[in-house]
């Protein structure tokens, strides 16, 4: 999937869609930010910077402070494709984030979404 257009799409153009999806189902922007922070290590200020800079997805993930070591535990279908079977590492990260936002929108418990045992 090298060169897929999502890689050059600005994160800022997709972020409002993530938030809108969560809010349509009664969830919040803060929950979306929480899963972004968990997956990438970006804090709230860094997320705001990325949004204002027009950073694309490729750069967003390349400059992520710390991809969570449990990201590999994100499994399941997104857009009809199993997240864990995606071969392109960048596309897999994009789809992992999509999956986390879907789980927020579906109302899963945050401990389950963040793959923790608390």
Secondary structure, 3 states (H helix, E strand, C coil): CCCCHHHHCEHHHHHHHHHHHHHHCCCCHHHHHHHHHHHHCCCHHHHHHHHHHCCEHHHHHHCCCCCCHHHHHCCCEECCEEHHHCCCHHHHHHHHHHHHHHHHHCCCCHHHHCCCCC
